Amino acid sequence: VQLVESGGGLVQVGGSLRLSCAASGSIPSISSMAWYRQAPGKQRELVARLFNDGTTDYVDHVKGRFTISRDNAKNTMYLQMNSLKPEDIGVYYCNAREKVGMVYLERWGQGTLVTVSS
């Protein structure tokens, strides 16, 4: 599975951005997809995850502001980010959990930078 993110950029506080993650390769082997964020000088952290049954999970500080979704026809996952805050700044990475045989492998995109100006 290969992942390519797009949609990052510079936005003012309170603004919105939509990130996209295009997946290719062995799509049926993907069990879930997610967005992670890595803020400057910090470890990568989970922002939101979308399971194949449609279940979603969000980190507390984005609940009500971010929405994760997937267009299966386009093999693309999205992260709609509204009411952006300076603490949302970071590189956002697309993640796919791929089942290969009896194990799960984590696949990553190259990341897309989100900057929020105050």
ABEGO torsion letter per residue (X at the ends): XBBBBBGBEBBBBGBBBBBBBBBBEBAAABABBBBBBBBBGBBBBBABBBBAAGBBBBBAAABGABBBBBBAAAGBBBBBBBGBBAAABEBBBBBBBBBBEABBBBBBBAEBBBBBBX
